[in-house]
Amino acid sequence: METINFLLDGFDVAFTVQNITLALIGCFLGTIFGALPGLGPANGVAILIPISFSLGLDAASSMILLASVYYGAMYGGRISSILINIPGDEPALMTTLDGYPMTLKGRAGEALTLTGISSFFGAIVATIGLMFLAPQLVKIALLFGPAEYFALFVMAFATLGGVSSNNKAKTVLASMLGLAVSTIGVDGQTGVPRLSFGNVHFYDGIDFLIVIVGMFAVSEIFIFIENKNTKSTKNKKNLIINKILPKLSVIIKIIPTMIRSSFLGFFAGVLPGAGASLGSFIAYTIEKKISNKNDTFGKGDERGVAAPEAGNNAAAGGALVPMLSLGVPGSGTTAVLLAMLMTMNITPGPLLFKNNPDVVWGLIAALFFANFILLILNIPMVKIFTKILLLPPKFLMPIVAMISFVGIYGISGSSFDLLLMIFFGLLGWLLRKLDIPLVPVIMGSILGNLMETNLRRALTISDGNWAYLFQSKVAIIIWIITIVGFVLPLIIGKRIKSQIDKLKSKN
Amino acid sequence: MNERIFGVFSFIIACGYIYVASLTQLSFISDPVGPKTFPYIVGSIFAISSLFLIFKPEFDPKWPSLYKFLEIIFVTIILIVYAYSLPVVGFVISTLIATFILSWRLGAKTTEAFIFSVVVSFGIYFLFRTILGLSLAKGIWGF
């Protein structure tokens, strides 16, 4: 009952003219970001954060805008997967397996409608899950002191990439790079300048928004410059959709799939370090095990498109649970959303639910609302977005670049910050060429200060005794999860990776 | 450059990072940990993970051709010049020129790129400055 009351308050926050408009804009932009190959939810949110900050939006409104973009991208990713066999973003990869074969059979419109419905179903299940699970997790989080929080941050890094991450050394290296960036600037506890090379610009530290926009937006420009002319523009003929409405019997057929996949996806999303890609992967593989009796999967089975889409949308909502209730993000996009809250001086975690209930419940209410908008945008109006897929990179990328510059310049008005952003763009390009993940770098730069502060607080309490970090029961449990989460992928990661590769090459 | 060379680079950077962190001046107020310990931990793990790349490389990156590489450098220079010209000549003119060059380098024809850059720079100016009231770079002429 309490939850319902909170939710009603949330609807009061969400249903202002400004917030409804923001949700509409967010859903629309998000679907575009999702649909365009090369840009995903993290890029979309990254580009819009500095702008929502410069516009002076309050925390609840910014969160509504950005979370709508996040959900929208999860819907939009399927469009290019189904129509041109190129995933619009990473979680939509599994949707290509049965989605593109459906297109080849002339059933593209049906595939889009079915995935639209499953996306909606997955996202609604996840939003309800978020509503009930997050407050419970908050109760546990209230038991956490600095030592437990420090362990939790270590866990977030150790489990990054989930079970499918192949090279742990690279993930660790990337995390440390991000943490190293976060230590630049005046030390918050003793007031001494640190690693600032005597340069005044570095005294305030490097704003993580600069790292985020550099790595997620500017590096994209370099990738496009490198790949121009080589990207295939075939398949564009498929962008014509004929029949949109599937038979009722087909919709009934995918209902059990949607239910299974949504729950699997949601739990995959809540788990540390998993995120939406794992959600769609698990949903698809399990659905294939259950339903592939006549060997129809991979050849355009309706359940094969419904499963990954319900899975990734549910996982996207699930990933918001640890981010909001513990302040520990599990994926790139939730890390970026966390950065937004921190820029507004709001620290997620138990205090967020206590001090800023309007942000949490306004967000949840807005997510329900956004899903209905997205359902309309993505089924009857899906043709608009297929037109946008025709926008060539030569026009798209300059727009991304200019908006990144406008956003970062709007925060500080300093050319030096823009220079740093370009630097991180180049660094991001280099790391991507070396197959080093960017998400840990981003997370390091966002979480570094909190992590260090908690470590130092813990050791101040214990008067310098490091064993204190491993003393409480809660802390020991977290450390055990950390070790398992770090070691397990080394053992089973290769197997899962080869399974994904097998699925990819089959296609 | 393969993984191994990158590993060497990042090992040197990690060591340099630890060295610079060790130069931090301590103040009279301090906690039991001090400002140096966390960077020391980060730097050490950084260095160790670099060693893994040096001794156990697994991935062979594909590098762009020299021509593409020069193009990336060219675009970087354009972006840097853009960053410094913003406060001088203002948003509209510098964005017009930067967008023109970027879309031209990405394969647009000259006239196409020109029309596009006019639309983008005035479009963003109108949307962000006039409608949303965001502060854009003003420059000496005020736009």
Contacts between the chains, C-beta under 8 A, distances in Angstrom:
chain1	res1	chain2	res2	distance
A	51	B	128	7.8
A	51	B	134	7.2
A	54	B	134	5.2
A	54	B	135	7.2
A	55	B	132	5.9
A	55	B	133	7.8
A	55	B	134	6.2
A	166	B	58	7.9
A	167	B	58	6.1
A	167	B	59	7.3
A	169	B	49	4.9
A	169	B	52	3.6
A	169	B	53	6.1
A	169	B	56	7.2
A	170	B	49	7.7
A	170	B	53	7.3
A	172	B	45	6.4
A	172	B	49	4.3
A	173	B	10	6.4
A	173	B	46	6.7
A	173	B	49	4.0
A	173	B	50	6.4
A	173	B	52	7.9
A	173	B	53	7.0
A	176	B	14	7.6
A	176	B	42	5.3
A	176	B	43	7.7
A	176	B	45	5.2
A	176	B	46	3.8
A	176	B	49	6.5
A	177	B	10	7.8
A	177	B	46	6.9
A	179	B	42	4.6
A	180	B	17	5.6
A	180	B	39	7.3
A	180	B	42	5.5
A	180	B	43	7.0
A	180	B	46	6.4
A	183	B	21	7.3
A	183	B	38	6.4
A	183	B	39	4.9
A	183	B	42	6.7
A	187	B	24	7.6
A	187	B	35	4.0
A	189	B	31	5.8
A	189	B	35	7.1
A	190	B	26	7.5
A	190	B	27	4.9
A	190	B	29	5.6
A	190	B	30	5.5
A	190	B	31	7.2
A	190	B	34	7.3
A	190	B	35	5.5
A	191	B	27	6.0
A	191	B	29	7.3
A	192	B	24	6.1
A	192	B	25	5.5
A	192	B	26	6.7
A	192	B	27	4.8
A	192	B	35	5.8
A	193	B	24	7.7
A	193	B	25	7.6
A	194	B	21	6.9
A	194	B	24	4.8
A	194	B	35	5.4
A	194	B	39	7.2
A	195	B	17	7.4
A	195	B	20	5.4
A	195	B	21	5.9
A	195	B	24	7.3
A	195	B	39	6.9
A	197	B	20	7.4
A	218	B	79	7.6
A	221	B	75	7.0
A	221	B	102	7.7
A	222	B	72	5.4
A	222	B	75	7.1
A	222	B	76	7.9
A	224	B	106	6.7
A	225	B	68	7.3
A	225	B	71	5.8
A	225	B	72	5.6
A	225	B	75	5.5
A	225	B	105	6.7
A	225	B	106	6.8
A	226	B	64	4.8
A	226	B	68	5.3
A	226	B	71	8.0
A	226	B	72	6.5
A	228	B	106	5.6
A	228	B	107	5.7
A	229	B	107	7.0
A	392	B	107	7.8
A	393	B	106	6.0
A	394	B	103	5.1
A	394	B	106	3.7
A	394	B	107	4.8
A	394	B	108	4.6
A	395	B	103	6.2
A	395	B	108	7.1
A	395	B	116	5.9
A	397	B	102	6.8
A	397	B	103	8.0
A	397	B	106	6.0
A	398	B	98	7.8
A	398	B	99	4.7
A	398	B	102	4.2
A	398	B	103	4.9
A	398	B	106	7.3
A	398	B	116	7.5
A	398	B	117	7.7
A	398	B	120	6.5
A	399	B	120	6.2
A	401	B	79	7.3
A	401	B	98	7.7
A	401	B	99	8.0
A	401	B	102	6.2
A	402	B	95	5.8
A	402	B	98	7.3
A	402	B	99	6.1
A	402	B	120	6.1
A	402	B	121	7.8
A	402	B	124	6.0
A	403	B	124	7.2
A	405	B	82	7.0
A	405	B	83	7.3
A	405	B	86	7.6
A	405	B	95	8.0
A	406	B	91	7.9
A	406	B	124	6.3
A	406	B	128	6.1
A	406	B	134	7.3
A	406	B	136	6.5
A	409	B	86	6.4
A	409	B	136	7.4
A	409	B	137	6.0
A	410	B	134	5.5
A	410	B	135	6.2
A	410	B	136	7.4
A	413	B	87	7.7
A	413	B	135	7.2
A	413	B	137	7.5
A	415	B	83	4.8
A	415	B	84	5.1
A	415	B	86	6.4
A	415	B	87	6.2
A	418	B	82	7.9
A	418	B	83	3.6
A	418	B	86	7.4
A	419	B	80	6.4
A	419	B	83	5.5
A	419	B	84	8.0
A	422	B	76	6.4
A	422	B	79	5.0
A	422	B	80	6.0
A	422	B	83	6.7
A	425	B	79	7.9
A	426	B	76	6.3
A	429	B	72	7.5
A	433	B	61	5.0
A	433	B	62	7.5
A	433	B	63	6.9
A	434	B	3	6.4
A	434	B	6	5.6
A	434	B	59	7.1
A	434	B	61	5.3
A	435	B	59	4.9
A	435	B	61	6.8
A	452	B	38	4.4
A	455	B	33	6.9
A	455	B	38	6.5
A	456	B	31	5.4
A	456	B	32	7.9
A	456	B	33	4.6
A	456	B	38	7.5
A	459	B	31	7.3
A	459	B	32	5.2
A	459	B	33	4.9
A	460	B	31	5.0
A	460	B	32	5.9
A	460	B	33	7.6
A	463	B	32	6.0
A	464	B	32	3.5
A	464	B	33	7.3
